[in-house]
């Protein structure tokens, strides 16, 4: 697996050097300096994939569930089951996440420096291809957790759970500055939490 990651890294570095400066366009040689002042957030594939484990104690506190409440053990068990499945996904894809972080961050840096939109688009496409099966798997587990919690929580508690879940998912998204903030998706991976009934 390490050989595969190294091969990926070398191939991507080769692609970066093969690209013409400024995306093959002629123009102002100082044009790349305008974007150099803005620091791009580091790409983290685990966050991009939606890897998120919940703290059962925090959830209980948010939902105002006390230790001696009849549903406390059920809620904790559902969250622990979900967390163990997410942890398994994280472990199984550790090498992929590490390799992707290296390649994507190098590509994004090169694409930004050279104003190479084509490289940026290729990198985004690669991210989507590599992470889509993992995102789909996580979404299935998240939906199962929601369904399990819906059966034990009151309507008010379930609504609070959905709000809490959405706020935690938003923390996974990179922070953007200025006008870029309007390009941020409303939810992660098309997941909308407000579904009841």
C-alpha positions in Angstrom: 0.0 0.0 0.0 2.9 2.4 0.8 4.3 1.7 -2.7 0.9 2.7 -4.2 0.8 5.9 -2.2 4.4 6.8 -3.3 3.5 6.0 -6.9 0.5 8.3 -6.6 2.6 11.1 -5.1 5.2 10.9 -7.8 2.6 10.7 -10.6 0.9 13.8 -9.3 4.2 15.7 -8.9 5.0 14.8 -12.5 1.6 16.1 -13.6 2.3 19.4 -11.7 5.6 19.9 -13.4 4.2 19.0 -16.8 1.6 21.8 -16.5 2.4 25.0 -18.2 2.6 28.1 -15.9 -0.6 30.1 -15.6 -2.6 27.2 -16.9 -1.1 27.6 -20.4 -2.4 31.2 -20.7 -0.2 34.2 -21.5 -0.7 37.3 -19.5 0.6 39.2 -16.5 3.4 37.2 -14.9 2.5 38.7 -11.5 -1.1 37.6 -11.7 -0.3 34.5 -9.5 0.8 36.8 -6.7 -2.7 38.1 -6.0 -3.8 34.6 -4.9 -0.5 33.9 -3.1 -1.5 36.3 -0.4 -4.6 34.3 0.4 -3.7 31.1 2.3 -5.8 28.1 1.2 -7.0 25.8 4.0 -5.2 22.5 4.1 -7.3 19.7 2.6 -8.1 16.9 5.1 -9.6 13.9 3.5 -11.1 12.5 6.7 -13.1 15.6 7.1 -14.0 15.8 3.4 -15.3 12.2 3.6 -17.5 13.1 6.6 -15.6 11.1 9.3 -17.3 12.2 12.5 -17.7 10.4 15.8 -20.1 11.7 18.4 -19.4 12.1 22.1 -22.2 10.3 23.8 -21.9 12.5 27.0 -22.1 15.7 24.9 -25.1 14.4 23.0 -26.9 13.5 26.3 -26.2 16.9 27.6 -27.5 18.6 24.5 -30.7 16.6 24.5 -31.1 17.0 28.3 -31.0 13.3 29.0 -30.0 12.4 32.5 -28.0 9.3 33.5 -31.0 7.7 35.2 -33.4 8.4 32.3 -34.8 5.3 30.8 -33.5 6.1 27.3 -30.0 7.1 28.4 -28.5 3.6 27.8 -30.2 3.2 24.5 -29.0 6.6 23.2 -25.4 5.8 24.3 -25.5 2.3 22.7 -26.8 3.7 19.4 -24.0 6.3 19.3 -21.3 3.8 20.3 -22.5 1.4 17.6 -22.3 4.3 15.0 -18.9 5.4 16.3 -17.4 1.9 16.0 -18.6 1.6 12.4 -17.0 5.0 11.6 -13.8 4.1 13.4 -13.6 0.9 11.2 -14.1 3.0 8.0 -11.3 5.4 9.2 -8.9 2.5 10.0 -9.6 0.7 6.7 -9.0 3.8 4.6 -6.1 5.2 6.6 -3.6 4.9 3.8 -6.0 6.3 1.2 -6.6 9.4 3.4 -2.9 10.0 4.0 -2.0 9.7 0.4 -4.9 11.8 -0.7 -4.0 14.6 1.7 -0.5 14.7 0.3 -1.5 14.7 -3.4 -4.4 17.1 -3.1 -2.5 19.7 -1.0 0.4 19.6 -3.5 -2.0 19.9 -6.5 -4.0 22.7 -4.9 -0.8 24.6 -4.1 0.5 24.2 -7.6 -2.8 25.0 -9.2 -3.2 28.2 -7.1 0.3 29.3 -7.7 0.0 28.8 -11.5 -3.6 29.8 -11.7 -4.2 26.4 -13.4 -8.0 25.8 -13.3 -7.6 22.5 -15.2 -5.4 21.0 -12.5 -7.8 22.2 -9.8 -10.8 20.6 -11.6 -8.9 17.3 -12.1 -8.0 17.3 -8.4 -11.6 17.9 -7.4 -12.7 15.1 -9.7 -10.1 12.8 -8.1 -11.3 13.7 -4.6 -14.9 13.0 -5.6 -14.1 9.6 -7.2 -11.9 8.5 -4.2 -14.2 9.7 -1.4 -17.7 9.0 -2.9 -17.9 5.3 -1.8 -16.7 6.3 1.7 -19.2 9.2 1.9 -22.0 6.9 0.8 -21.1 4.3 3.4 -20.9 7.0 6.1 -24.3 8.4 5.0 -25.9 5.0 5.4 -24.6 4.7 8.9 -25.7 8.2 9.7 -29.2 7.5 8.4 -29.3 4.4 10.5 -28.2 6.3 13.6 -30.9 8.9 12.9 -33.6 6.2 12.5 -32.5 4.5 15.7 -32.5 7.7 17.7 -35.9 8.7 16.3 -37.4 5.6 17.8 -36.2 6.4 21.4 -36.2 10.2 21.5 -39.2 12.6 21.9 -40.0 14.9 19.0 -38.3 17.8 20.7 -35.2 15.8 21.6 -35.0 14.4 18.0 -35.2 18.0 16.6 -32.4 19.0 19.0 -30.4 15.9 17.8 -30.7 17.0 14.2 -29.6 20.5 15.0 -26.6 19.2 16.9 -25.7 16.8 14.1 -25.8 19.6 11.5 -23.7 21.9 13.6 -21.1 19.1 14.0 -21.1 18.3 10.3 -20.6 22.0 9.5 -17.4 22.0 11.6 -15.9 19.5 9.1 -16.2 22.0 6.2 -13.2 24.3 5.6 -13.6 27.9 6.7 -13.6 30.2 3.7 -12.9 33.9 3.7 -14.8 36.8 2.0 -16.8 36.2 -1.1 -15.9 32.5 -1.1 -18.2 31.9 1.9 -21.3 32.2 -0.4 -20.0 29.3 -2.4 -20.1 27.0 0.6 -22.8 24.3 0.4 -25.6 24.4 2.8 -25.0 20.9 4.0 -22.3 18.3 3.7 -22.5 15.8 0.9 -26.1 16.7 0.2 -27.1 15.6 3.7 -30.1 17.4 5.0 -31.0 16.5 8.6 -34.5 17.8 8.7 -36.5 14.6 8.0 -39.1 13.4 10.4 -42.0 11.2 9.9 
